[in-house]
Structure formats: C-alpha cells, structure tokens
Amino acid sequence: MKVIVEPSKYRLPIARPLVGVAGKTGTWRLERPVVDNNKCTRCYLCEIHCPVNVIRVEPDAGVSIDYDYCKGCGLCADVCPVLAIKMVPEE
C-alpha cells in the first residue's frame, strides 16, 4: 500500500530571528544552561563545543553565557566532565 502525503501538511516549524536582531534567540528556547562556577574546573570544553560561540570561560570569573544568542541546545552540558552545567526549563 502506498501512502501519498501532501508536502504542505507536514512542514517543520522554523525559528527565524526578527528583522534587526539577527541571530538573537527570541522567545522560542525551551531550556537554558545554568552553570555552577564552584564545580567548574575551567576545562574550556563548553566554550570549544558551543555551536553558536556564546560561552566564555575566564580563569578567575568562570563561565559566562550570552543568553540573548544561546539556542539552548544543551551541548555544553553534555560535554561538561564534572556536570557543572545543568539545563533548566526556560521561564
């Protein structure tokens, strides 16, 4: 049995930045990374693996994340060897 589906019925939602705020996340992020700087060992893995390059690790200050551009993919939390980054639901 062959099922024919009209392509227009099953389009995936595509997030697009608003005009003038290119690259900003907007309101569609579901989770955000939260860093426990006391646990962080400054290994820089989160900064290296961040696909949108919004994580900065400073030796003294610790990890900082630019939430205006963070997409909430969770890759930083996945690569953290000491579980210092936790994904929490966006409020």
Distance bins in CASP14 RR format, pairs under 12 A and 6 or more apart:
PFRMAT RR
TARGET T0000
AUTHOR 0000-0000-0000
RMODE 2
METHOD distances of the structure
MODEL  1
3 10 0 0 0 0 0 1 0 0 0 0 0
5 11 0 0 0 0 0 1 0 0 0 0 0
13 28 0 0 0 0 1 0 0 0 0 0 0
14 28 0 0 0 0 0 1 0 0 0 0 0
15 23 0 0 0 0 1 0 0 0 0 0 0
15 24 0 0 0 0 0 1 0 0 0 0 0
15 25 0 0 0 0 1 0 0 0 0 0 0
15 26 0 0 0 0 1 0 0 0 0 0 0
15 27 0 0 0 0 1 0 0 0 0 0 0
15 28 1 0 1 0 0 0 0 0 0 0 0
15 29 0 0 0 0 1 0 0 0 0 0 0
15 30 0 0 0 0 0 1 0 0 0 0 0
15 71 0 0 0 0 1 0 0 0 0 0 0
15 72 0 0 0 0 0 1 0 0 0 0 0
16 22 0 0 0 0 1 0 0 0 0 0 0
16 23 0 0 0 0 1 0 0 0 0 0 0
16 24 0 0 0 0 0 1 0 0 0 0 0
16 25 0 0 0 0 0 1 0 0 0 0 0
16 26 0 0 0 0 0 1 0 0 0 0 0
16 28 0 0 0 0 1 0 0 0 0 0 0
17 23 1 0 1 0 0 0 0 0 0 0 0
17 24 1 0 1 0 0 0 0 0 0 0 0
17 25 0 0 0 0 1 0 0 0 0 0 0
17 26 1 0 0 1 0 0 0 0 0 0 0
17 27 0 0 0 0 0 1 0 0 0 0 0
17 28 0 0 0 0 0 1 0 0 0 0 0
17 52 0 0 0 0 0 1 0 0 0 0 0
17 68 0 0 0 0 0 1 0 0 0 0 0
17 69 0 0 0 0 1 0 0 0 0 0 0
17 71 0 0 0 0 0 1 0 0 0 0 0
18 24 1 0 0 1 0 0 0 0 0 0 0
18 25 0 0 0 0 0 1 0 0 0 0 0
18 26 1 0 0 1 0 0 0 0 0 0 0
18 27 0 0 0 0 0 1 0 0 0 0 0
18 28 0 0 0 0 0 1 0 0 0 0 0
20 26 0 0 0 0 0 1 0 0 0 0 0
21 27 0 0 0 0 0 1 0 0 0 0 0
21 68 0 0 0 0 1 0 0 0 0 0 0
21 69 0 0 0 0 1 0 0 0 0 0 0
22 68 0 0 0 0 0 1 0 0 0 0 0
22 69 0 0 0 0 0 1 0 0 0 0 0
23 52 0 0 0 0 1 0 0 0 0 0 0
23 53 0 0 0 0 0 1 0 0 0 0 0
23 54 0 0 0 0 0 1 0 0 0 0 0
23 66 0 0 0 0 0 1 0 0 0 0 0
23 68 0 0 0 0 1 0 0 0 0 0 0
23 69 1 0 0 1 0 0 0 0 0 0 0
23 70 0 0 0 0 0 1 0 0 0 0 0
23 71 0 0 0 0 1 0 0 0 0 0 0
24 52 0 0 0 0 0 1 0 0 0 0 0
24 54 0 0 0 0 0 1 0 0 0 0 0
24 66 0 0 0 0 1 0 0 0 0 0 0
24 67 0 0 0 0 1 0 0 0 0 0 0
24 68 1 0 1 0 0 0 0 0 0 0 0
24 69 1 0 0 1 0 0 0 0 0 0 0
24 70 0 0 0 0 1 0 0 0 0 0 0
24 71 0 0 0 0 0 1 0 0 0 0 0
25 31 0 0 0 0 0 1 0 0 0 0 0
25 32 0 0 0 0 1 0 0 0 0 0 0
25 52 0 0 0 0 1 0 0 0 0 0 0
25 54 0 0 0 0 1 0 0 0 0 0 0
25 65 0 0 0 0 0 1 0 0 0 0 0
25 66 0 0 0 0 1 0 0 0 0 0 0
25 67 1 0 0 1 0 0 0 0 0 0 0
25 68 1 0 0 1 0 0 0 0 0 0 0
25 69 1 0 0 1 0 0 0 0 0 0 0
25 70 1 0 0 1 0 0 0 0 0 0 0
25 71 1 0 1 0 0 0 0 0 0 0 0
25 72 1 0 0 1 0 0 0 0 0 0 0
25 73 0 0 0 0 0 1 0 0 0 0 0
25 90 0 0 0 0 1 0 0 0 0 0 0
26 32 0 0 0 0 0 1 0 0 0 0 0
26 67 0 0 0 0 1 0 0 0 0 0 0
26 68 0 0 0 0 1 0 0 0 0 0 0
26 69 0 0 0 0 1 0 0 0 0 0 0
26 70 0 0 0 0 0 1 0 0 0 0 0
26 71 0 0 0 0 1 0 0 0 0 0 0
26 72 0 0 0 0 0 1 0 0 0 0 0
26 90 0 0 0 0 0 1 0 0 0 0 0
27 67 0 0 0 0 0 1 0 0 0 0 0
27 68 0 0 0 0 0 1 0 0 0 0 0
27 90 0 0 0 0 1 0 0 0 0 0 0
27 91 0 0 0 0 0 1 0 0 0 0 0
28 70 0 0 0 0 0 1 0 0 0 0 0
28 71 0 0 0 0 1 0 0 0 0 0 0
28 72 0 0 0 0 1 0 0 0 0 0 0
28 90 0 0 0 0 1 0 0 0 0 0 0
29 52 0 0 0 0 0 1 0 0 0 0 0
29 54 0 0 0 0 0 1 0 0 0 0 0
29 65 0 0 0 0 0 1 0 0 0 0 0
29 67 0 0 0 0 1 0 0 0 0 0 0
29 68 0 0 0 0 0 1 0 0 0 0 0
29 69 0 0 0 0 0 1 0 0 0 0 0
29 70 1 0 0 1 0 0 0 0 0 0 0
29 71 1 0 0 1 0 0 0 0 0 0 0
29 72 1 0 1 0 0 0 0 0 0 0 0
29 73 0 0 0 0 1 0 0 0 0 0 0
29 74 0 0 0 0 0 1 0 0 0 0 0
29 87 0 0 0 0 0 1 0 0 0 0 0
29 88 0 0 0 0 0 1 0 0 0 0 0
29 89 0 0 0 0 1 0 0 0 0 0 0
29 90 1 0 1 0 0 0 0 0 0 0 0
29 91 0 0 0 0 0 1 0 0 0 0 0
30 70 0 0 0 0 0 1 0 0 0 0 0
30 71 0 0 0 0 1 0 0 0 0 0 0
30 72 1 0 0 1 0 0 0 0 0 0 0
30 73 0 0 0 0 0 1 0 0 0 0 0
30 74 0 0 0 0 0 1 0 0 0 0 0
30 87 0 0 0 0 1 0 0 0 0 0 0
30 88 0 0 0 0 0 1 0 0 0 0 0
30 89 1 0 0 1 0 0 0 0 0 0 0
30 90 1 0 1 0 0 0 0 0 0 0 0
30 91 0 0 0 0 0 1 0 0 0 0 0
31 67 0 0 0 0 0 1 0 0 0 0 0
31 70 0 0 0 0 1 0 0 0 0 0 0
31 71 0 0 0 0 1 0 0 0 0 0 0
31 72 1 0 1 0 0 0 0 0 0 0 0
31 73 0 0 0 0 1 0 0 0 0 0 0
31 74 1 0 0 1 0 0 0 0 0 0 0
31 75 0 0 0 0 0 1 0 0 0 0 0
31 76 0 0 0 0 0 1 0 0 0 0 0
31 77 0 0 0 0 1 0 0 0 0 0 0
31 85 0 0 0 0 0 1 0 0 0 0 0
31 86 0 0 0 0 1 0 0 0 0 0 0
31 87 1 0 1 0 0 0 0 0 0 0 0
31 88 1 0 0 1 0 0 0 0 0 0 0
31 89 1 0 1 0 0 0 0 0 0 0 0
31 90 1 0 1 0 0 0 0 0 0 0 0
31 91 0 0 0 0 0 1 0 0 0 0 0
32 54 0 0 0 0 0 1 0 0 0 0 0
32 65 1 0 0 1 0 0 0 0 0 0 0
32 66 0 0 0 0 0 1 0 0 0 0 0
32 67 1 0 0 1 0 0 0 0 0 0 0
32 68 0 0 0 0 0 1 0 0 0 0 0
32 69 0 0 0 0 0 1 0 0 0 0 0
32 70 1 0 0 1 0 0 0 0 0 0 0
32 71 0 0 0 0 1 0 0 0 0 0 0
32 72 1 0 0 1 0 0 0 0 0 0 0
32 73 0 0 0 0 0 1 0 0 0 0 0
32 74 0 0 0 0 1 0 0 0 0 0 0
32 76 0 0 0 0 0 1 0 0 0 0 0
32 77 0 0 0 0 0 1 0 0 0 0 0
32 85 0 0 0 0 0 1 0 0 0 0 0
32 86 0 0 0 0 1 0 0 0 0 0 0
32 87 1 0 0 1 0 0 0 0 0 0 0
32 88 1 0 0 1 0 0 0 0 0 0 0
32 89 0 0 0 0 1 0 0 0 0 0 0
32 90 1 0 1 0 0 0 0 0 0 0 0
32 91 0 0 0 0 1 0 0 0 0 0 0
33 40 0 0 0 0 0 1 0 0 0 0 0
33 46 0 0 0 0 1 0 0 0 0 0 0
33 49 0 0 0 0 0 1 0 0 0 0 0
33 50 0 0 0 0 1 0 0 0 0 0 0
33 52 0 0 0 0 0 1 0 0 0 0 0
33 54 0 0 0 0 1 0 0 0 0 0 0
33 55 0 0 0 0 1 0 0 0 0 0 0
33 63 0 0 0 0 1 0 0 0 0 0 0
33 64 0 0 0 0 0 1 0 0 0 0 0
33 65 1 0 0 1 0 0 0 0 0 0 0
33 66 0 0 0 0 0 1 0 0 0 0 0
33 67 0 0 0 0 1 0 0 0 0 0 0
33 70 1 0 0 1 0 0 0 0 0 0 0
33 71 0 0 0 0 0 1 0 0 0 0 0
33 72 1 0 0 1 0 0 0 0 0 0 0
33 73 0 0 0 0 1 0 0 0 0 0 0
33 74 1 0 0 1 0 0 0 0 0 0 0
33 75 0 0 0 0 1 0 0 0 0 0 0
33 76 1 0 1 0 0 0 0 0 0 0 0
33 77 1 0 1 0 0 0 0 0 0 0 0
33 78 0 0 0 0 0 1 0 0 0 0 0
33 79 0 0 0 0 0 1 0 0 0 0 0
33 80 0 0 0 0 1 0 0 0 0 0 0
33 83 0 0 0 0 0 1 0 0 0 0 0
33 84 0 0 0 0 1 0 0 0 0 0 0
33 85 1 0 1 0 0 0 0 0 0 0 0
33 86 1 0 0 1 0 0 0 0 0 0 0
33 87 1 0 1 0 0 0 0 0 0 0 0
33 88 1 0 0 1 0 0 0 0 0 0 0
33 89 0 0 0 0 0 1 0 0 0 0 0
33 90 0 0 0 0 0 1 0 0 0 0 0
34 40 0 0 0 0 0 1 0 0 0 0 0
34 63 0 0 0 0 0 1 0 0 0 0 0
34 64 0 0 0 0 0 1 0 0 0 0 0
34 65 0 0 0 0 1 0 0 0 0 0 0
34 67 0 0 0 0 0 1 0 0 0 0 0
34 70 0 0 0 0 0 1 0 0 0 0 0
34 72 0 0 0 0 0 1 0 0 0 0 0
34 74 0 0 0 0 0 1 0 0 0 0 0
34 76 0 0 0 0 0 1 0 0 0 0 0
34 77 0 0 0 0 1 0 0 0 0 0 0
34 80 0 0 0 0 0 1 0 0 0 0 0
34 83 0 0 0 0 0 1 0 0 0 0 0
34 84 0 0 0 0 1 0 0 0 0 0 0
34 85 1 0 0 1 0 0 0 0 0 0 0
34 86 1 0 1 0 0 0 0 0 0 0 0
34 87 1 0 0 1 0 0 0 0 0 0 0
34 88 1 0 1 0 0 0 0 0 0 0 0
34 89 0 0 0 0 0 1 0 0 0 0 0
34 90 0 0 0 0 0 1 0 0 0 0 0
34 91 0 0 0 0 0 1 0 0 0 0 0
35 41 0 0 0 0 0 1 0 0 0 0 0
35 42 0 0 0 0 0 1 0 0 0 0 0
35 46 0 0 0 0 1 0 0 0 0 0 0
35 47 0 0 0 0 0 1 0 0 0 0 0
35 55 0 0 0 0 1 0 0 0 0 0 0
35 56 0 0 0 0 0 1 0 0 0 0 0
35 57 0 0 0 0 1 0 0 0 0 0 0
35 58 0 0 0 0 0 1 0 0 0 0 0
35 61 0 0 0 0 0 1 0 0 0 0 0
35 62 1 0 0 1 0 0 0 0 0 0 0
35 63 1 0 1 0 0 0 0 0 0 0 0
35 64 0 0 0 0 1 0 0 0 0 0 0
35 65 1 0 0 1 0 0 0 0 0 0 0
35 67 0 0 0 0 0 1 0 0 0 0 0
35 70 0 0 0 0 0 1 0 0 0 0 0
35 76 0 0 0 0 1 0 0 0 0 0 0
35 77 0 0 0 0 1 0 0 0 0 0 0
35 80 0 0 0 0 1 0 0 0 0 0 0
35 82 0 0 0 0 0 1 0 0 0 0 0
35 83 0 0 0 0 0 1 0 0 0 0 0
35 84 1 0 1 0 0 0 0 0 0 0 0
35 85 1 0 1 0 0 0 0 0 0 0 0
35 86 0 0 0 0 1 0 0 0 0 0 0
35 87 0 0 0 0 0 1 0 0 0 0 0
35 88 0 0 0 0 0 1 0 0 0 0 0
36 62 0 0 0 0 0 1 0 0 0 0 0
36 63 0 0 0 0 1 0 0 0 0 0 0
36 77 0 0 0 0 0 1 0 0 0 0 0
36 80 0 0 0 0 1 0 0 0 0 0 0
36 82 0 0 0 0 1 0 0 0 0 0 0
36 83 0 0 0 0 1 0 0 0 0 0 0
36 84 1 0 1 0 0 0 0 0 0 0 0
36 85 1 0 0 1 0 0 0 0 0 0 0
36 86 1 0 0 1 0 0 0 0 0 0 0
36 88 0 0 0 0 0 1 0 0 0 0 0
37 46 0 0 0 0 0 1 0 0 0 0 0
37 57 0 0 0 0 1 0 0 0 0 0 0
37 58 0 0 0 0 1 0 0 0 0 0 0
37 59 0 0 0 0 0 1 0 0 0 0 0
37 60 0 0 0 0 0 1 0 0 0 0 0
37 61 1 0 0 1 0 0 0 0 0 0 0
37 62 1 0 1 0 0 0 0 0 0 0 0
37 63 1 0 0 1 0 0 0 0 0 0 0
37 64 0 0 0 0 1 0 0 0 0 0 0
37 65 0 0 0 0 0 1 0 0 0 0 0
37 82 0 0 0 0 0 1 0 0 0 0 0
37 84 1 0 0 1 0 0 0 0 0 0 0
37 85 0 0 0 0 0 1 0 0 0 0 0
38 62 0 0 0 0 1 0 0 0 0 0 0
38 63 0 0 0 0 0 1 0 0 0 0 0
38 82 0 0 0 0 0 1 0 0 0 0 0
38 84 0 0 0 0 1 0 0 0 0 0 0
39 62 0 0 0 0 0 1 0 0 0 0 0
39 63 0 0 0 0 0 1 0 0 0 0 0
39 80 0 0 0 0 1 0 0 0 0 0 0
39 81 0 0 0 0 0 1 0 0 0 0 0
39 82 1 0 1 0 0 0 0 0 0 0 0
39 83 1 0 0 1 0 0 0 0 0 0 0
39 84 1 1 0 0 0 0 0 0 0 0 0
39 85 0 0 0 0 1 0 0 0 0 0 0
39 86 0 0 0 0 1 0 0 0 0 0 0
40 46 0 0 0 0 1 0 0 0 0 0 0
40 47 0 0 0 0 0 1 0 0 0 0 0
40 55 0 0 0 0 0 1 0 0 0 0 0
40 57 1 0 0 1 0 0 0 0 0 0 0
40 58 0 0 0 0 0 1 0 0 0 0 0
40 59 0 0 0 0 0 1 0 0 0 0 0
40 60 0 0 0 0 0 1 0 0 0 0 0
40 61 0 0 0 0 0 1 0 0 0 0 0
40 62 1 0 1 0 0 0 0 0 0 0 0
40 63 1 0 1 0 0 0 0 0 0 0 0
40 64 0 0 0 0 0 1 0 0 0 0 0
40 65 0 0 0 0 0 1 0 0 0 0 0
40 76 0 0 0 0 0 1 0 0 0 0 0
40 80 0 0 0 0 1 0 0 0 0 0 0
40 81 0 0 0 0 0 1 0 0 0 0 0
40 82 1 0 0 1 0 0 0 0 0 0 0
40 83 0 0 0 0 0 1 0 0 0 0 0
40 84 1 0 1 0 0 0 0 0 0 0 0
40 85 0 0 0 0 1 0 0 0 0 0 0
40 86 0 0 0 0 0 1 0 0 0 0 0
41 57 0 0 0 0 0 1 0 0 0 0 0
41 59 0 0 0 0 0 1 0 0 0 0 0
41 62 0 0 0 0 0 1 0 0 0 0 0
41 63 0 0 0 0 0 1 0 0 0 0 0
41 80 0 0 0 0 1 0 0 0 0 0 0
41 81 1 0 0 1 0 0 0 0 0 0 0
41 82 1 0 1 0 0 0 0 0 0 0 0
41 83 0 0 0 0 0 1 0 0 0 0 0
41 84 1 0 0 1 0 0 0 0 0 0 0
41 85 0 0 0 0 0 1 0 0 0 0 0
42 56 0 0 0 0 0 1 0 0 0 0 0
42 57 1 0 1 0 0 0 0 0 0 0 0
42 58 0 0 0 0 1 0 0 0 0 0 0
42 59 1 0 1 0 0 0 0 0 0 0 0
42 60 0 0 0 0 1 0 0 0 0 0 0
42 61 0 0 0 0 0 1 0 0 0 0 0
42 62 1 0 0 1 0 0 0 0 0 0 0
42 63 0 0 0 0 1 0 0 0 0 0 0
42 80 0 0 0 0 0 1 0 0 0 0 0
42 81 0 0 0 0 0 1 0 0 0 0 0
42 82 0 0 0 0 0 1 0 0 0 0 0
42 84 0 0 0 0 1 0 0 0 0 0 0
43 49 0 0 0 0 0 1 0 0 0 0 0
43 57 0 0 0 0 1 0 0 0 0 0 0
43 59 0 0 0 0 0 1 0 0 0 0 0
43 62 0 0 0 0 0 1 0 0 0 0 0
43 63 0 0 0 0 0 1 0 0 0 0 0
43 76 0 0 0 0 0 1 0 0 0 0 0
43 79 0 0 0 0 1 0 0 0 0 0 0
43 80 0 0 0 0 1 0 0 0 0 0 0
43 81 1 0 0 1 0 0 0 0 0 0 0
43 82 0 0 0 0 1 0 0 0 0 0 0
43 84 0 0 0 0 1 0 0 0 0 0 0
43 85 0 0 0 0 0 1 0 0 0 0 0
44 50 0 0 0 0 0 1 0 0 0 0 0
44 55 0 0 0 0 1 0 0 0 0 0 0
44 56 0 0 0 0 1 0 0 0 0 0 0
44 57 1 0 1 0 0 0 0 0 0 0 0
44 58 0 0 0 0 0 1 0 0 0 0 0
44 59 0 0 0 0 1 0 0 0 0 0 0
44 62 0 0 0 0 0 1 0 0 0 0 0
44 63 0 0 0 0 1 0 0 0 0 0 0
44 76 0 0 0 0 0 1 0 0 0 0 0
44 79 0 0 0 0 0 1 0 0 0 0 0
44 80 0 0 0 0 0 1 0 0 0 0 0
44 81 0 0 0 0 0 1 0 0 0 0 0
45 55 0 0 0 0 1 0 0 0 0 0 0
45 57 0 0 0 0 1 0 0 0 0 0 0
45 63 0 0 0 0 0 1 0 0 0 0 0
45 75 0 0 0 0 1 0 0 0 0 0 0
45 76 0 0 0 0 1 0 0 0 0 0 0
45 77 0 0 0 0 0 1 0 0 0 0 0
45 78 0 0 0 0 1 0 0 0 0 0 0
45 79 1 0 1 0 0 0 0 0 0 0 0
45 80 1 0 0 1 0 0 0 0 0 0 0
45 81 1 0 0 1 0 0 0 0 0 0 0
45 82 0 0 0 0 1 0 0 0 0 0 0
45 84 0 0 0 0 0 1 0 0 0 0 0
45 85 0 0 0 0 1 0 0 0 0 0 0
46 53 0 0 0 0 0 1 0 0 0 0 0
46 54 0 0 0 0 0 1 0 0 0 0 0
46 55 1 0 1 0 0 0 0 0 0 0 0
46 56 0 0 0 0 1 0 0 0 0 0 0
46 57 1 0 0 1 0 0 0 0 0 0 0
46 62 0 0 0 0 0 1 0 0 0 0 0
46 63 1 0 0 1 0 0 0 0 0 0 0
46 64 0 0 0 0 0 1 0 0 0 0 0
46 65 0 0 0 0 1 0 0 0 0 0 0
46 70 0 0 0 0 0 1 0 0 0 0 0
46 73 0 0 0 0 0 1 0 0 0 0 0
46 74 0 0 0 0 1 0 0 0 0 0 0
46 75 0 0 0 0 1 0 0 0 0 0 0
46 76 1 1 0 0 0 0 0 0 0 0 0
46 77 1 0 0 1 0 0 0 0 0 0 0
46 78 0 0 0 0 1 0 0 0 0 0 0
46 79 1 0 0 1 0 0 0 0 0 0 0
46 80 1 0 1 0 0 0 0 0 0 0 0
46 81 0 0 0 0 0 1 0 0 0 0 0
46 82 0 0 0 0 0 1 0 0 0 0 0
46 83 0 0 0 0 0 1 0 0 0 0 0
46 84 0 0 0 0 1 0 0 0 0 0 0
46 85 1 0 0 1 0 0 0 0 0 0 0
46 86 0 0 0 0 0 1 0 0 0 0 0
47 53 0 0 0 0 1 0 0 0 0 0 0
47 54 0 0 0 0 1 0 0 0 0 0 0
47 55 1 0 1 0 0 0 0 0 0 0 0
47 56 1 0 0 1 0 0 0 0 0 0 0
47 57 1 0 1 0 0 0 0 0 0 0 0
47 58 0 0 0 0 0 1 0 0 0 0 0
47 59 0 0 0 0 0 1 0 0 0 0 0
47 62 0 0 0 0 0 1 0 0 0 0 0
47 63 1 0 0 1 0 0 0 0 0 0 0
47 64 0 0 0 0 1 0 0 0 0 0 0
47 65 0 0 0 0 1 0 0 0 0 0 0
47 66 0 0 0 0 0 1 0 0 0 0 0
47 75 0 0 0 0 0 1 0 0 0 0 0
47 76 0 0 0 0 1 0 0 0 0 0 0
47 79 0 0 0 0 0 1 0 0 0 0 0
47 80 0 0 0 0 0 1 0 0 0 0 0
47 85 0 0 0 0 0 1 0 0 0 0 0
48 55 0 0 0 0 1 0 0 0 0 0 0
48 56 0 0 0 0 0 1 0 0 0 0 0
48 57 0 0 0 0 1 0 0 0 0 0 0
48 75 0 0 0 0 0 1 0 0 0 0 0
48 76 0 0 0 0 1 0 0 0 0 0 0
48 79 0 0 0 0 1 0 0 0 0 0 0
48 80 0 0 0 0 0 1 0 0 0 0 0
49 55 0 0 0 0 1 0 0 0 0 0 0
49 57 0 0 0 0 0 1 0 0 0 0 0
49 73 0 0 0 0 1 0 0 0 0 0 0
49 74 0 0 0 0 1 0 0 0 0 0 0
49 75 1 0 1 0 0 0 0 0 0 0 0
49 76 1 0 0 1 0 0 0 0 0 0 0
49 77 0 0 0 0 0 1 0 0 0 0 0
49 78 0 0 0 0 1 0 0 0 0 0 0
49 79 1 0 1 0 0 0 0 0 0 0 0
49 80 0 0 0 0 1 0 0 0 0 0 0
49 81 0 0 0 0 0 1 0 0 0 0 0
49 85 0 0 0 0 0 1 0 0 0 0 0
50 56 0 0 0 0 1 0 0 0 0 0 0
50 57 0 0 0 0 0 1 0 0 0 0 0
50 63 0 0 0 0 0 1 0 0 0 0 0
50 64 0 0 0 0 0 1 0 0 0 0 0
50 65 0 0 0 0 1 0 0 0 0 0 0
50 66 0 0 0 0 1 0 0 0 0 0 0
50 69 0 0 0 0 1 0 0 0 0 0 0
50 70 0 0 0 0 1 0 0 0 0 0 0
50 71 0 0 0 0 1 0 0 0 0 0 0
50 72 0 0 0 0 1 0 0 0 0 0 0
50 73 0 0 0 0 1 0 0 0 0 0 0
50 74 0 0 0 0 1 0 0 0 0 0 0
50 75 1 0 0 1 0 0 0 0 0 0 0
50 76 1 0 1 0 0 0 0 0 0 0 0
50 77 0 0 0 0 0 1 0 0 0 0 0
50 78 0 0 0 0 0 1 0 0 0 0 0
50 79 0 0 0 0 1 0 0 0 0 0 0
50 80 0 0 0 0 0 1 0 0 0 0 0
50 85 0 0 0 0 0 1 0 0 0 0 0
51 69 0 0 0 0 0 1 0 0 0 0 0
51 70 0 0 0 0 0 1 0 0 0 0 0
51 71 1 0 0 1 0 0 0 0 0 0 0
51 72 0 0 0 0 1 0 0 0 0 0 0
51 73 1 0 0 1 0 0 0 0 0 0 0
51 74 0 0 0 0 1 0 0 0 0 0 0
51 75 1 0 0 1 0 0 0 0 0 0 0
51 76 0 0 0 0 1 0 0 0 0 0 0
51 78 0 0 0 0 0 1 0 0 0 0 0
51 79 0 0 0 0 0 1 0 0 0 0 0
52 65 0 0 0 0 0 1 0 0 0 0 0
52 66 0 0 0 0 1 0 0 0 0 0 0
52 67 0 0 0 0 0 1 0 0 0 0 0
52 68 0 0 0 0 0 1 0 0 0 0 0
52 69 1 0 1 0 0 0 0 0 0 0 0
52 70 1 0 0 1 0 0 0 0 0 0 0
52 71 1 0 1 0 0 0 0 0 0 0 0
52 72 0 0 0 0 1 0 0 0 0 0 0
52 73 0 0 0 0 1 0 0 0 0 0 0
52 74 0 0 0 0 0 1 0 0 0 0 0
52 75 0 0 0 0 1 0 0 0 0 0 0
52 76 0 0 0 0 0 1 0 0 0 0 0
53 65 0 0 0 0 0 1 0 0 0 0 0
53 66 0 0 0 0 1 0 0 0 0 0 0
53 69 0 0 0 0 1 0 0 0 0 0 0
53 70 0 0 0 0 0 1 0 0 0 0 0
53 71 0 0 0 0 0 1 0 0 0 0 0
53 75 0 0 0 0 0 1 0 0 0 0 0
53 76 0 0 0 0 0 1 0 0 0 0 0
54 63 0 0 0 0 0 1 0 0 0 0 0
54 64 0 0 0 0 1 0 0 0 0 0 0
54 65 1 0 1 0 0 0 0 0 0 0 0
54 66 1 0 1 0 0 0 0 0 0 0 0
54 67 1 0 0 1 0 0 0 0 0 0 0
54 68 0 0 0 0 1 0 0 0 0 0 0
54 69 1 0 1 0 0 0 0 0 0 0 0
54 70 1 0 1 0 0 0 0 0 0 0 0
54 71 0 0 0 0 1 0 0 0 0 0 0
54 72 0 0 0 0 1 0 0 0 0 0 0
54 73 0 0 0 0 0 1 0 0 0 0 0
54 74 0 0 0 0 0 1 0 0 0 0 0
54 75 0 0 0 0 0 1 0 0 0 0 0
54 76 0 0 0 0 1 0 0 0 0 0 0
55 62 0 0 0 0 0 1 0 0 0 0 0
55 63 1 0 0 1 0 0 0 0 0 0 0
55 64 1 0 0 1 0 0 0 0 0 0 0
55 65 1 0 1 0 0 0 0 0 0 0 0
55 66 1 0 0 1 0 0 0 0 0 0 0
55 67 0 0 0 0 0 1 0 0 0 0 0
55 69 0 0 0 0 0 1 0 0 0 0 0
55 70 0 0 0 0 1 0 0 0 0 0 0
55 71 0 0 0 0 0 1 0 0 0 0 0
55 72 0 0 0 0 0 1 0 0 0 0 0
55 73 0 0 0 0 0 1 0 0 0 0 0
55 74 0 0 0 0 0 1 0 0 0 0 0
55 75 0 0 0 0 1 0 0 0 0 0 0
55 76 1 0 0 1 0 0 0 0 0 0 0
55 77 0 0 0 0 0 1 0 0 0 0 0
55 79 0 0 0 0 0 1 0 0 0 0 0
55 80 0 0 0 0 0 1 0 0 0 0 0
55 84 0 0 0 0 0 1 0 0 0 0 0
55 85 0 0 0 0 1 0 0 0 0 0 0
56 62 0 0 0 0 1 0 0 0 0 0 0
56 63 1 0 0 1 0 0 0 0 0 0 0
56 64 1 0 1 0 0 0 0 0 0 0 0
56 65 1 0 0 1 0 0 0 0 0 0 0
56 66 1 0 0 1 0 0 0 0 0 0 0
56 69 0 0 0 0 0 1 0 0 0 0 0
56 70 0 0 0 0 0 1 0 0 0 0 0
56 76 0 0 0 0 0 1 0 0 0 0 0
57 63 1 0 1 0 0 0 0 0 0 0 0
57 64 1 0 0 1 0 0 0 0 0 0 0
57 65 0 0 0 0 0 1 0 0 0 0 0
57 76 0 0 0 0 0 1 0 0 0 0 0
57 80 0 0 0 0 0 1 0 0 0 0 0
57 84 0 0 0 0 0 1 0 0 0 0 0
57 85 0 0 0 0 0 1 0 0 0 0 0
58 64 1 0 0 1 0 0 0 0 0 0 0
62 84 0 0 0 0 1 0 0 0 0 0 0
62 85 0 0 0 0 0 1 0 0 0 0 0
63 70 0 0 0 0 0 1 0 0 0 0 0
63 76 0 0 0 0 1 0 0 0 0 0 0
63 77 0 0 0 0 0 1 0 0 0 0 0
63 80 0 0 0 0 1 0 0 0 0 0 0
63 82 0 0 0 0 0 1 0 0 0 0 0
63 84 1 0 0 1 0 0 0 0 0 0 0
63 85 1 0 0 1 0 0 0 0 0 0 0
64 70 0 0 0 0 0 1 0 0 0 0 0
64 76 0 0 0 0 0 1 0 0 0 0 0
65 71 0 0 0 0 0 1 0 0 0 0 0
65 72 0 0 0 0 1 0 0 0 0 0 0
65 74 0 0 0 0 0 1 0 0 0 0 0
65 76 1 0 0 1 0 0 0 0 0 0 0
65 77 0 0 0 0 0 1 0 0 0 0 0
65 85 0 0 0 0 1 0 0 0 0 0 0
65 87 0 0 0 0 0 1 0 0 0 0 0
66 72 0 0 0 0 0 1 0 0 0 0 0
67 88 0 0 0 0 0 1 0 0 0 0 0
67 90 0 0 0 0 1 0 0 0 0 0 0
67 91 0 0 0 0 0 1 0 0 0 0 0
70 76 0 0 0 0 1 0 0 0 0 0 0
70 77 0 0 0 0 0 1 0 0 0 0 0
70 85 0 0 0 0 0 1 0 0 0 0 0
70 87 0 0 0 0 0 1 0 0 0 0 0
70 90 0 0 0 0 0 1 0 0 0 0 0
71 87 0 0 0 0 0 1 0 0 0 0 0
71 90 0 0 0 0 0 1 0 0 0 0 0
72 78 0 0 0 0 0 1 0 0 0 0 0
72 85 0 0 0 0 0 1 0 0 0 0 0
72 87 1 0 0 1 0 0 0 0 0 0 0
72 88 0 0 0 0 0 1 0 0 0 0 0
72 89 0 0 0 0 0 1 0 0 0 0 0
72 90 0 0 0 0 1 0 0 0 0 0 0
73 79 0 0 0 0 0 1 0 0 0 0 0
73 85 0 0 0 0 0 1 0 0 0 0 0
73 87 0 0 0 0 1 0 0 0 0 0 0
74 80 0 0 0 0 1 0 0 0 0 0 0
74 85 1 0 0 1 0 0 0 0 0 0 0
74 86 0 0 0 0 1 0 0 0 0 0 0
74 87 1 0 1 0 0 0 0 0 0 0 0
74 88 0 0 0 0 0 1 0 0 0 0 0
75 85 0 0 0 0 1 0 0 0 0 0 0
75 87 0 0 0 0 0 1 0 0 0 0 0
76 83 0 0 0 0 0 1 0 0 0 0 0
76 84 0 0 0 0 1 0 0 0 0 0 0
76 85 1 0 1 0 0 0 0 0 0 0 0
76 86 0 0 0 0 0 1 0 0 0 0 0
76 87 0 0 0 0 1 0 0 0 0 0 0
77 83 1 0 0 1 0 0 0 0 0 0 0
77 84 0 0 0 0 1 0 0 0 0 0 0
77 85 1 0 1 0 0 0 0 0 0 0 0
77 86 1 0 0 1 0 0 0 0 0 0 0
77 87 1 0 1 0 0 0 0 0 0 0 0
77 88 0 0 0 0 1 0 0 0 0 0 0
78 85 0 0 0 0 1 0 0 0 0 0 0
78 86 0 0 0 0 0 1 0 0 0 0 0
78 87 0 0 0 0 1 0 0 0 0 0 0
79 85 0 0 0 0 1 0 0 0 0 0 0
80 86 0 0 0 0 1 0 0 0 0 0 0
80 87 0 0 0 0 0 1 0 0 0 0 0
END
